Amino acid sequence: TIIFLIEEGTVVEEGDLLVELDSGNLEDALVDQEITLKTREASYIGARVNLAVVKNQATSDLSLAELTLTFAEEDLSKYREGELPKLINDLDAAIALAKSKLASASGQLEWSERLASEEYISPLELEKHQLEQQQAELDYSGKLAEKELQVDWETKRKLAELQSDVDQARMALERTKLKASADIVQAEASLTAAEAEFNRQKEKREKLVEQIAKTKIYAPREGLVVYASTAEPGRRGGQEPLDEGQNVRERQDLIHLPTAETMVADVLIHESNLEKLRIGLPVVIRVDAIPGKTFSGQVTRIAPLPDAQSRWMSPDLKVYPAVIELDGRHSELRTGMSCQAEIIVDQINDALYVPVQAVIRSGSQPVVF
């Protein structure tokens, strides 16, 4: 809706306000858009911070998983290359010691049996040496069984557990890598979406600001204010004069700013004369308001279709709009003046001419009286 309109006929300078449109709805929309933009900006900042947190967490999880795998591999290597050989050596040493004790006890028993047969020692001492030999034999058997148990069962189980820890740590590392990658991709996608939405809302705000600025229409240059409804009344189909309070539509012509630098004449050409015309033909123009003076120009445009208004008023009359551009500058001419245009379609130099009424035909020959 027009809330301000400059008076028609005013001579304006560049930058003068011509028309102001109601911007109330746009101002309300701008307030709502500012709130929406702040919300989207907060989401965008949150998504950006979340991406940094996700990347940091991913780095931490990867470091922990890699460290766990390293420790598991070191534990396996430590047991396989250090603890297991030491354990076997200790068991072999214990077996060797038990074997040595068994051999010593067996020798002692054999000697005691000889002494006992000759009654040099008592039966009680012989029984004592027998018990010692049996104990040494039991210790030796126990050490052999312990080694067999350790090597065949406990060691294999321990190696399997440590190898399983390594495999689990390696798979955990792979899962951590995949999860970290997925989390980062998701956080980046969220950031991209938040940024795109923020930019979209910012563009909507900028468009509203631009639209509000465009509700004030300023003169792009100096000129005379002529309402479009006045300049072309016949082509507007009875459009009411421009005024404050009137609603206007998109791309509607509101004001013309004609200047004295260039002028054109809008004329209507009857269809019977179209074949004679072409762009660039010279024209002599006579203005009703300035008698005795002629202006020169040339045809710059011929419409491809007849004038719809004239055709509606008189269906049998078909006239085509044409535009004639005047040569030079003419400050005395004003928009809306009536004129007659004589389009020169051909010229004959050095010709004798007589009134057409003096020419008659005698048979097939023209005769002059």
Summary of the structure (lengths in Angstrom):
residues: 369
radius of gyration: 56.7
end to end distance: 70.1
largest distance: 196.0
contacts: 955
relative contact order: 0.12
helix: 56%
strand: 17%
